[in-house]
Amino acid sequence: MQHQRKLVKAATGQPITSTSRFNLEPTLTELFDDPITRAIMRADRVDHRELDALLQHARRSVPFVN
């Protein structure tokens, strides 16, 4: 895990400051705030507001998700 953190820091110039509850992967918020993710989304013409609305709708639709 420490090795992965170093790779992320080397690739982005920023350390991972918080992670999911299992401490293995970044949260969706962290991913969507990442400049590389934003650039890929722009290139793929993904509107972050529409994606956020879709995820919020899915979250409300699944009763066991907090």
N, C-alpha and C positions, 0 to 999 in steps of 0.2 A: 504494500500500500504506500509506504513512504516513497518508493521508487516512482510510482504513478504520480504522486504529488509533485515530485521533482520534475518529472517530464511535463506535467501541465504547467508548472511555473516557468520552465525553460521555453515552452512553446508559446505561452501567452504573456509572459512577463509578470503574471500575477499568481499568487498562491491561491489554492482553494481555501476559503475561509470557513465555510460550513458545508456539511454534506448531509445526505439523507440519513434516516435513523439507523441504517445498517453501516454507515460510515464507509460505503463502497463507491457510491456514485453521486454526482452532483444532483441537486434537486432540479425540477423543471424551471423554477425561477432563476436559478444560477445558470442553467443552460441558455435560457432565453435572454439573459442579461450579458452573455458572453459575446464579445465583438465578432468572433469567428462564426458563431451560430447566426448572429444577425446578418452578417455578410452572405452566408449561404442562403438564408431565408430570402434576402433581397434578390439574389441571383435567381432563385427559384420562384420569385414573385409570390411569396407567402406573406400575406398581410398579418402582422403580429396581433392586431386587434381582432381580426376574424378568427385566428387560431385561438386566442384567449377566450373569445366568446364560445367557440366550439367546445373547448375544454371545460369551461364553466358549466355549459349545458350538460355535458357528459357526466360531470361530477354530481350535478343535481339529479340526474336520471338514474344513477346507480346508488341504491340505498345503503350499501355497506361501505361507501367511500366517505371519509371525513373531509 
